[in-house]
Amino acid sequence: MEKHVNDQPLRLFIGVPLPEKLKAALEQWRQQSEPLPAFKKWTHREDYHITIQFLGDVDPARVPAIAKQLQHVSSQFKPFELGFGGFGAFGDTTSPRVLWAGVIDYNHMLARLHEKVTDAMEEFGFVKESRPYRPHITIARKYAGNQPFRIDSLPTFLPETASSEHAGSEAAWTVREFVLFSTHLHDRPMYEILETFGMEDS
């Protein structure tokens, strides 16, 4: 059963889901890291992703046309490699608003996908952001600890990689699809996949 009422706007974004192995590794890292730093909200295991473009509230009637355009974009791509790039934070380093895991875009294919997606979405009135694209995986939001946050206090997760020669390690994975997500703000997990856009191997 769908979670949304058909005539209500959908809160949409386009993103790359993480493979099960990486989601499981992140979850295991969290379980082994107790007690966790005092962030108000930790990302649900099933909600880990890399955002390509946030669309906002969209009339459900527009989804088929948006999906058709995104399918056209996906047909221009072959699967590509990404790597895990360690932890970082947005906002005040001692009280960050977002804790994230970095993404290594080995061959700049994620940047190219972002460019193609945002170009395609412009015809639907979705304006590109002016700030540079900084792909990441949100781990937690809104630090609320009594002591200043120190990112170097986080336990080691996965080995950082620096080039595609490490693509066989557990810190790297192959992207074979991107998806159109719908957000349900009060649910856990919070994101529902509406459409999937696969990339061809050949």
Sequence and secondary structure as in RCSB ss.txt:
>XXXX:A:sequence
MEKHVNDQPLRLFIGVPLPEKLKAALEQWRQQSEPLPAFKKWTHREDYHITIQFLGDVDPARVPAIAKQLQHVSS
QFKPFELGFGGFGAFGDTTSPRVLWAGVIDYNHMLARLHEKVTDAMEEFGFVKESRPYRPHITIARKYAGNQPFR
IDSLPTFLPETASSEHAGSEAAWTVREFVLFSTHLHDRPMYEILETFGMEDS
>XXXX:A:secstr
  SS TTS EEEEEEEE  HHHHHHHHHHHHHT S   EEEE  GGG EEEEEEEEEE GGGHHHHHHHHHHHHT
T   EEEEEEEEEEES TTS SEEEEEEE TTSHHHHHHHHHHHHHHTTT    SS    EEEEEEEE  SS   
GGGS   S    SGGGTTSTTEEEE EEEEEEE TTSSS EEEEEEEE    
